[in-house]
Every structure is written in C-alpha cells, then in structure tokens.
Amino acid sequence: MAQATFSVRMDENLKRQFDILCNEFGMNASTAINVFARAVVREKRIPFEITSAEDKTREKALQAFYLLREQAKANGLGDLTESDIEAEIRAARSGEE
C-alpha cells in the first residue's frame, strides 16, 4: 500500500502532551492518528462525542435546574406557582425573609 504524508498543525504544548500519552500507550503520534483515521472510516463517524462549550454550559444549567427542583420537592416547595416563585424572588431581592 502506498504511503502518504499527513501534516497537522497544533499547539506545541498539546503536541508534547499527546506524544507523552501516545508513548505511554506504546505507540507514536503517527500510529495514534492512523488508529483514529481507521476508526473514523470503519465506523463512518467520529468515534467520540464532540460538543461545544455552549452545550456543556446548557447541560450544567439543566443539571442545576433539576437538582433545585428535587430540593424544592424535598423541602415541600414543589407545588409553588409561578406567582409564588416571582414573589419569592422579589422578597429575596428586597432583602425580606
């Protein structure tokens, strides 16, 4: 099989860390890239999830929301109406208890 050269630009620190990890895995960076390319071709997809920072922020916000909802239920506040919640917010902003 004919060989081709593949050149990639990356942050110097990232490359150093990548080389160290590849070495720990018993391979060099070129072999690791070939493993990755073969997996992409075989599976016809990137073999791991790629998300944006926005997705992670949204996911964390949803997790926080669900946690707050569970805490509200545990504290007997799970049935507050929107008006009740708005009143609680106004009271908290004005320093009332």
Contacts in CASP RR format, 6 or more apart in sequence:
PFRMAT RR
TARGET T0000
AUTHOR 0000-0000-0000
METHOD contacts of the structure
MODEL  1
MAQATFSVRMDENLKRQFDILCNEFGMNASTAINVFARAVVREKRIPFEI
TSAEDKTREKALQAFYLLREQAKANGLGDLTESDIEAEIRAARSGEE
6 33 0 8 1.000
8 33 0 8 1.000
10 18 0 8 1.000
15 29 0 8 1.000
18 29 0 8 1.000
18 32 0 8 1.000
19 28 0 8 1.000
19 29 0 8 1.000
22 28 0 8 1.000
22 29 0 8 1.000
22 31 0 8 1.000
22 32 0 8 1.000
25 32 0 8 1.000
27 35 0 8 1.000
36 47 0 8 1.000
39 47 0 8 1.000
40 46 0 8 1.000
40 47 0 8 1.000
69 78 0 8 1.000
72 78 0 8 1.000
72 80 0 8 1.000
80 88 0 8 1.000
91 97 0 8 1.000
END
